[in-house]
């Protein structure tokens, strides 16, 4: 893993930590929408790295994270309420954290 990509992984982990702070600290809806945009921006390179690993070489964590990433980025919150958006963004943050962990745990064969 290159130093630049490792920095990206660390940035994603740090941002996820902020999003997953106390549940009652829910920000206004427009801020939740911004958080989601940042989570997608940070998660996409991680998901791309995992997708490049042959299926048989992915750790269970990485495979699950990739599956969850696909689901979360193709489905939004179940309804349009602020509460649903906040819950969904926190779920997406957990997926990004799992992607970062999956990337870190994978012992590359030249892919990562």
Backbone as a printed PyTorch tensor [residue, N CA C, xyz], in Angstrom:
tensor([[[  0.8620,  -1.1600,   0.0000],
         [  0.0000,   0.0000,   0.0000],
         [  0.9150,   1.2310,   0.0000]],

        [[  0.6640,   2.1590,  -0.8980],
         [  1.4880,   3.3580,  -0.9710],
         [  1.2220,   4.2630,   0.2230]],

        [[  2.1810,   5.1350,   0.5050],
         [  2.0010,   6.0860,   1.6090],
         [  0.7880,   6.9750,   1.3750]],

        [[  0.5890,   7.3910,   0.1240],
         [ -0.5520,   8.2580,  -0.1940],
         [ -1.8750,   7.5250,   0.0470]],

        [[ -1.9500,   6.2550,  -0.3640],
         [ -3.1820,   5.5080,  -0.1420],
         [ -3.3720,   5.2370,   1.3460]],

        [[ -2.3080,   4.9610,   2.0560],
         [ -2.4020,   4.7600,   3.5010],
         [ -2.9320,   6.0280,   4.1750]],

        [[ -2.4970,   7.1760,   3.7210],
         [ -3.0350,   8.4480,   4.2360],
         [ -4.5340,   8.5330,   3.9940]],

        [[ -4.9650,   8.1050,   2.8190],
         [ -6.3910,   8.1290,   2.4920],
         [ -7.1660,   7.2070,   3.4390]],

        [[ -6.6310,   6.0200,   3.6920],
         [ -7.2700,   5.0780,   4.6170],
         [ -7.3800,   5.7300,   5.9920]],

        [[ -6.3240,   6.3530,   6.4450],
         [ -6.3330,   7.0160,   7.7580],
         [ -7.3290,   8.1690,   7.7930]],

        [[ -7.4110,   8.9430,   6.7230],
         [ -8.3920,  10.0300,   6.6450],
         [ -9.8100,   9.4780,   6.7470]],

        [[-10.0600,   8.3830,   6.0380],
         [-11.3940,   7.7670,   6.0790],
         [-11.7110,   7.3000,   7.4920]],

        [[-10.7600,   6.6530,   8.1430],
         [-10.9850,   6.1610,   9.5050],
         [-11.2470,   7.3070,  10.4790]],

        [[-10.5110,   8.3900,  10.3330],
         [-10.7010,   9.5460,  11.2090],
         [-12.0780,  10.1770,  10.9920]],

        [[-12.4780,  10.3340,   9.7430],
         [-13.7740,  10.9330,   9.4500],
         [-14.9080,  10.0640,   9.9740]],

        [[-14.7940,   8.7610,   9.7930],
         [-15.8070,   7.8330,  10.3020],
         [-15.9350,   7.9810,  11.8130]],

        [[-14.8190,   8.1220,  12.4960],
         [-14.8500,   8.3150,  13.9470],
         [-15.6440,   9.5430,  14.3440]],

        [[-15.5550,  10.5850,  13.5410],
         [-16.3110,  11.8070,  13.8280],
         [-17.8060,  11.5930,  13.5820]],

        [[-18.1410,  10.9130,  12.4970],
         [-19.5460,  10.6710,  12.1740],
         [-20.1910,   9.7710,  13.2220]],

        [[-19.4340,   8.8230,  13.7380],
         [-19.9820,   7.8760,  14.6940],
         [-19.8330,   8.3400,  16.1400]],

        [[-19.7530,   9.6380,  16.3220],
         [-19.7580,  10.1970,  17.6680],
         [-21.1060,   9.9560,  18.3310]],

        [[-21.3710,  10.6330,  19.4290],
         [-22.6400,  10.4160,  20.1420],
         [-23.8580,  10.5470,  19.2270]],

        [[-24.7420,   9.5910,  19.3380],
         [-25.9120,   9.5150,  18.4700],
         [-26.7770,  10.7700,  18.5580]],

        [[-26.9050,  11.3070,  19.7500],
         [-27.7790,  12.4720,  19.9410],
         [-27.1930,  13.7660,  19.3780]],

        [[-25.9710,  13.7150,  18.8610],
         [-25.3560,  14.8980,  18.2600],
         [-25.6940,  15.0130,  16.7760]],

        [[-26.8780,  14.5630,  16.4140],
         [-27.2950,  14.5960,  15.0110],
         [-27.2620,  16.0320,  14.4960]],

        [[-26.5570,  16.2340,  13.3840],
         [-26.5030,  17.5880,  12.8070],
         [-27.7530,  17.8770,  11.9790]],

        [[-27.9190,  19.1230,  11.5330],
         [-29.0300,  19.4600,  10.6400],
         [-28.9580,  18.6290,   9.3540]],

        [[-30.0810,  18.4620,   8.6980],
         [-30.1850,  17.6090,   7.5070],
         [-29.1490,  17.9730,   6.4450]],

        [[-28.9560,  19.2560,   6.1720],
         [-27.9900,  19.6260,   5.1250],
         [-26.5760,  19.1770,   5.4900]],

        [[-26.2630,  19.1550,   6.7740],
         [-24.9560,  18.6600,   7.2020],
         [-24.8750,  17.1420,   7.0670]],

        [[-25.9770,  16.4570,   7.3130],
         [-26.0110,  15.0070,   7.1150],
         [-25.7650,  14.6980,   5.6380]],

        [[-26.3850,  15.4590,   4.7620],
         [-26.1860,  15.2570,   3.3280],
         [-24.7130,  15.4670,   2.9550]],

        [[-24.0700,  16.4700,   3.5480],
         [-22.6440,  16.7080,   3.3010],
         [-21.8140,  15.5390,   3.8250]],

        [[-22.1450,  15.0320,   5.0340],
         [-21.4340,  13.8870,   5.5990],
         [-21.5000,  12.6890,   4.6550]],

        [[-22.6790,  12.4380,   4.1040],
         [-22.8490,  11.3180,   3.1770],
         [-21.9460,  11.5020,   1.9580]],

        [[-21.9110,  12.7150,   1.4200],
         [-21.0350,  12.9870,   0.2740],
         [-19.5750,  12.7060,   0.5950]],

        [[-19.1480,  13.1030,   1.7760],
         [-17.7670,  12.8520,   2.1990],
         [-17.5090,  11.3670,   2.4090]],

        [[-18.4710,  10.6690,   2.9830],
         [-18.3100,   9.2230,   3.1820],
         [-18.1810,   8.5050,   1.8410]],

        [[-18.9710,   8.9110,   0.8640],
         [-18.8790,   8.3080,  -0.4640],
         [-17.5310,   8.6420,  -1.0930]],

        [[-17.1020,   9.8830,  -0.9710],
         [-15.8060,  10.3030,  -1.5320],
         [-14.6670,   9.4890,  -0.9200]],

        [[-14.7100,   9.2870,   0.3870],
         [-13.6460,   8.5520,   1.0640],
         [-13.7660,   7.0350,   0.8680]],

        [[-14.9910,   6.5460,   0.7460],
         [-15.1880,   5.1100,   0.6260],
         [-14.9420,   4.5580,  -0.7610]],

        [[-15.1800,   5.3580,  -1.7920],
         [-15.0620,   4.8540,  -3.1630],
         [-13.6750,   4.2770,  -3.4780]],

        [[-12.5780,   4.9630,  -3.1620],
         [-11.2700,   4.3550,  -3.4470],
         [-11.0330,   3.0630,  -2.6680]],

        [[-11.5590,   2.9820,  -1.4520],
         [-11.4020,   1.7680,  -0.6650],
         [-12.1780,   0.6240,  -1.3040]],

        [[-13.4090,   0.8950,  -1.7130],
         [-14.2250,  -0.1270,  -2.3660],
         [-13.5940,  -0.5600,  -3.6860]],

        [[-13.0060,   0.3690,  -4.3960],
         [-12.3510,   0.0620,  -5.6620],
         [-11.1560,  -0.8650,  -5.4430]],

        [[-10.3770,  -0.6000,  -4.3920],
         [ -9.2330,  -1.4640,  -4.0670],
         [ -9.7010,  -2.8740,  -3.7510]],

        [[-10.7280,  -2.9800,  -2.9450],
         [-11.2270,  -4.3040,  -2.5730],
         [-11.8010,  -5.0240,  -3.7870]],

        [[-12.5160,  -4.3100,  -4.6390],
         [-13.0920,  -4.9310,  -5.8330],
         [-12.0060,  -5.4570,  -6.7740]],

        [[-10.8070,  -4.8820,  -6.7220],
         [ -9.7130,  -5.3260,  -7.5860],
         [ -9.0600,  -6.6150,  -7.0940]],

        [[ -9.3360,  -6.9920,  -5.8660],
         [ -8.7710,  -8.2150,  -5.3030],
         [ -9.6250,  -9.4000,  -5.7720]],

        [[ -9.0000, -10.4470,  -6.3020],
         [ -9.7940, -11.6170,  -6.7090],
         [-10.6310, -12.1360,  -5.5390]],

        [[-11.8560, -12.5490,  -5.8380],
         [-12.7960, -12.9530,  -4.7840],
         [-12.2060, -13.9730,  -3.8260]],

        [[-11.4810, -14.9330,  -4.3110],
         [-10.9140, -15.9670,  -3.4560],
         [ -9.8290, -15.4780,  -2.5190]],

        [[ -9.3120, -14.2900,  -2.7700],
         [ -8.2480, -13.7390,  -1.9380],
         [ -8.7430, -12.6870,  -0.9460]],

        [[-10.0080, -12.3070,  -1.0270],
         [-10.5490, -11.2900,  -0.1200],
         [-10.7910, -11.8960,   1.2540]],

        [[-10.5200, -11.1200,   2.2770],
         [-10.8670, -11.5580,   3.6170],
         [-12.3930, -11.5130,   3.7390]],

        [[-12.9710, -12.2560,   4.6690],
         [-14.4210, -12.1650,   4.8700],
         [-14.8630, -10.7320,   5.1690]],

        [[-14.0570, -10.0000,   5.9340],
         [-14.3730,  -8.5960,   6.2460],
         [-14.4490,  -7.7720,   4.9710]],

        [[-13.4670,  -7.9470,   4.0950],
         [-13.4340,  -7.1720,   2.8500],
         [-14.6080,  -7.5430,   1.9490]],

        [[-14.9130,  -8.8280,   1.8350],
         [-16.0310,  -9.2620,   0.9950],
         [-17.3500,  -8.7120,   1.5200]],

        [[-17.5540,  -8.7700,   2.8250],
         [-18.7810,  -8.2330,   3.4130],
         [-18.8770,  -6.7320,   3.2390]],

        [[-17.7540,  -6.0430,   3.4120],
         [-17.7420,  -4.5900,   3.2590],
         [-18.0790,  -4.1890,   1.8280]],

        [[-17.5430,  -4.9350,   0.8670],
         [-17.8480,  -4.6150,  -0.5290],
         [-19.3330,  -4.8030,  -0.8160]],

        [[-19.8930,  -5.9010,  -0.3350],
         [-21.3230,  -6.1590,  -0.5260],
         [-22.1690,  -5.0550,   0.1250]],

        [[-21.8070,  -4.6780,   1.3430],
         [-22.5310,  -3.6060,   2.0390],
         [-22.3850,  -2.2750,   1.3120]],

        [[-21.1870,  -1.9900,   0.7970],
         [-20.9420,  -0.7480,   0.0610],
         [-21.8890,  -0.6600,  -1.1370]],

        [[-21.9800,  -1.7460,  -1.8800],
         [-22.8580,  -1.7600,  -3.0530],
         [-24.2990,  -1.4900,  -2.6250]],

        [[-24.7360,  -2.1450,  -1.5670],
         [-26.1090,  -1.9400,  -1.0990],
         [-26.3300,  -0.4860,  -0.6640]],

        [[-25.4390,   0.0260,   0.1760],
         [-25.6330,   1.3730,   0.7160],
         [-25.5490,   2.4470,  -0.3480]],

        [[-24.7140,   2.2480,  -1.3630],
         [-24.5790,   3.2900,  -2.3780],
         [-25.6110,   3.1670,  -3.4890]],

        [[-26.3720,   2.0770,  -3.5100],
         [-27.4520,   1.9630,  -4.4970],
         [-28.8270,   2.1350,  -3.8670]],

        [[-28.8960,   2.0880,  -2.5440],
         [-30.1530,   2.2890,  -1.8110],
         [-29.9270,   3.4140,  -0.8040]],

        [[-30.8560,   4.2510,  -0.6920],
         [-30.7690,   5.3180,   0.3010],
         [-31.5490,   4.9520,   1.5440]],

        [[-31.8070,   5.9310,   2.3710],
         [-32.6220,   5.6980,   3.5670],
         [-34.0000,   5.1630,   3.1770]],

        [[-34.6160,   4.4480,   4.0960],
         [-35.9240,   3.8550,   3.8190],
         [-37.0150,   4.9030,   3.6390]],

        [[-36.8630,   6.0550,   4.2750],
         [-37.8020,   7.1520,   4.0420],
         [-37.0170,   8.4560,   4.0030]],

        [[-37.6950,   9.5410,   3.7960],
         [-37.0320,  10.8290,   3.5900],
         [-36.8830,  11.6760,   4.8580]],

        [[-37.1660,  11.0860,   6.0020],
         [-37.0810,  11.8630,   7.2390],
         [-35.6210,  12.1500,   7.6160]],

        [[-35.4280,  13.2010,   8.4030],
         [-34.0860,  13.5360,   8.8800],
         [-33.5130,  12.3960,   9.7110]],

        [[-34.3520,  11.7740,  10.5140],
         [-33.9100,  10.6770,  11.3670],
         [-33.4190,   9.4880,  10.5270]],

        [[-34.1480,   9.1470,   9.4790],
         [-33.7440,   8.0500,   8.6040],
         [-32.4230,   8.3690,   7.9110]],

        [[-32.2590,   9.6000,   7.4670],
         [-31.0100,  10.0040,   6.8070],
         [-29.8360,   9.9050,   7.7750]],

        [[-30.0420,  10.3040,   9.0280],
         [-28.9820,  10.2350,  10.0390],
         [-28.6070,   8.7810,  10.3210]],

        [[-29.6000,   7.9230,  10.4900],
         [-29.3170,   6.5020,  10.7170],
         [-28.5900,   5.8870,   9.5220]],

        [[-29.0460,   6.2250,   8.3300],
         [-28.4270,   5.6830,   7.1250],
         [-26.9840,   6.1660,   6.9930]],

        [[-26.7350,   7.4370,   7.2840],
         [-25.3640,   7.9550,   7.1790],
         [-24.4410,   7.2570,   8.1780]],

        [[-24.9520,   6.9580,   9.3550],
         [-24.1410,   6.2440,  10.3480],
         [-23.8780,   4.7990,   9.9000]],

        [[-24.8530,   4.1900,   9.2410],
         [-24.6280,   2.8620,   8.6740],
         [-23.5700,   2.9100,   7.5800]],

        [[-23.6420,   3.9180,   6.7290],
         [-22.6390,   4.0890,   5.6840],
         [-21.2620,   4.3070,   6.3000]],

        [[-21.1920,   5.0520,   7.3800],
         [-19.9050,   5.2610,   8.0560],
         [-19.3310,   3.9340,   8.5430]],

        [[-20.1730,   3.0730,   9.0590],
         [-19.6980,   1.7510,   9.5060],
         [-19.2000,   0.9250,   8.3220]],

        [[-19.8500,   1.0520,   7.1830],
         [-19.3980,   0.3510,   5.9830],
         [-18.0230,   0.8700,   5.5600]],

        [[-17.8370,   2.1890,   5.5740],
         [-16.5380,   2.7670,   5.2030],
         [-15.4650,   2.2820,   6.1790]],

        [[-15.7990,   2.2160,   7.4540],
         [-14.8420,   1.6930,   8.4420],
         [-14.4860,   0.2410,   8.1200]],

        [[-15.4800,  -0.5540,   7.7470],
         [-15.2210,  -1.9520,   7.3840],
         [-14.3810,  -2.0550,   6.1160]],

        [[-14.6190,  -1.1730,   5.1570],
         [-13.7800,  -1.1480,   3.9590],
         [-12.3320,  -0.8590,   4.3170]],

        [[-12.1150,   0.1370,   5.1780],
         [-10.7510,   0.4830,   5.5930],
         [-10.0960,  -0.6950,   6.3000]],

        [[-10.8430,  -1.3500,   7.1710],
         [-10.3020,  -2.5130,   7.8760],
         [ -9.9980,  -3.6310,   6.8900]],

        [[-10.9000,  -3.8570,   5.9450],
         [-10.6760,  -4.8870,   4.9370],
         [ -9.4360,  -4.6290,   4.1020]],

        [[ -9.2060,  -3.3670,   3.7510],
         [ -8.0040,  -3.0100,   2.9920],
         [ -6.7660,  -3.2530,   3.8570]],

        [[ -6.8140,  -2.8470,   5.1010],
         [ -5.6600,  -3.0280,   5.9990],
         [ -5.3540,  -4.5100,   6.2470]],

        [[ -6.3800,  -5.3250,   6.3680],
         [ -6.1910,  -6.7390,   6.6930],
         [ -5.7490,  -7.5730,   5.4960]],

        [[ -6.0500,  -7.0980,   4.3170],
         [ -5.7160,  -7.8820,   3.1260],
         [ -4.2050,  -7.9190,   2.9320]],

        [[ -3.6970,  -9.1060,   2.7840],
         [ -2.2770,  -9.2510,   2.4620],
         [ -2.1770,  -9.3280,   0.9480]],

        [[ -1.6730,  -8.2690,   0.3370],
         [ -1.7470,  -8.1610,  -1.1200],
         [ -0.8870,  -9.1800,  -1.8700]],

        [[ -1.3460,  -9.4370,  -3.0620],
         [ -0.5520, -10.2090,  -4.0180],
         [ -0.2630,  -9.2670,  -5.1730]],

        [[  0.1170,  -8.0550,  -4.8370],
         [  0.4430,  -7.0670,  -5.8420],
         [ -0.6860,  -6.1320,  -6.1930]],

        [[ -1.8770,  -6.3170,  -5.6130],
         [ -3.0180,  -5.4660,  -5.9600],
         [ -3.0690,  -4.2300,  -5.0720]],

        [[ -2.8840,  -4.4080,  -3.7570],
         [ -2.9850,  -3.2790,  -2.8270],
         [ -1.6350,  -2.7030,  -2.5400]]])
